Structure formats: structure tokens, C-alpha cells
């Protein structure tokens, strides 16, 4: 039995870091898009600001999530050729990462302008991003054995 307080078991596990880190960008992005929808609905700047900060941290957190996913593929599967569920998960993860960064970029660009006018097309992009993140997590659940 593995000791749950053994730091080597936590840091050196072949895939544990990805499984732990992935929840941060998922939650931050989902909450950020939710705040963005509320900001559009209520027309209150405070929700747009909250959305921006959540999306900023989500965009930062997506980098280690993607890196640890690639490392898990290399370590756990010895870099074998991608096919099936793993390939679908990687494609969806790349799409998720791009949509998370795109949503952050939209908010970042609007804050650079004097009146901070957010474009209306940001909401469909955000909602599609949430759907792609859900799909990515669903496929990852099958890979980790959670959804079996």
C-alpha cells in the first residue's frame, strides 16, 4: 500500500500531476465564462472584471495542464503512437487550450481600449469553449478509468 503522505509518490507518479492539475483550468474557465454571461445579462462591469481575472488564471493554468498531459503520454505510454481515445483526447485538449486562451485574449484586448467594449461574439465562443472542455474531460475520464 502506498503512503498518501509520501511526497515522492505524489511528485514522481507517472500521470498523477496531470490528473490533479487539470481541474484548475477547467473550473476557472467555466466560472470565467459564467461571470461573462452574467456580465452581459446584467451589464455590470464587476462581473466582466471577475470574468477577466478567472480567464487570466485559467489561461496560465492551462500551460502546466497541457505539459503534464504530454509528459503523462510520454512516461506512462512510452510515447507510443496516438490512436483511438487518446488521440481524440489530445485533439480536444488542444482545442480546449486554444479556446481558453482565445477567451482570455478577447477580454485582454477589450481592457486595452478606453471604453472596454467587449464584442458580442465572445459569448458563443465562450460557450463553445465550455462544451469542448466538457468533451475533453469526458474523454480523459475514459482514459483514466473514471468513466468505465
Secondary structure, DSSP 8 states (H G I E B T S, - for coil): ---TT-HHHHHS-SSHHHHHHHHHHHHHHHHHHHHHHHHHHH--HHHHHHHHHHHHHHHHHHHHHHHHHHHHHHHHSTT----HHHHHHHHHHHHHHHHHHHHHHHHHHHHHSTT----TTHHHHHHHHHHHHHHHHHHHHHHHTTT-
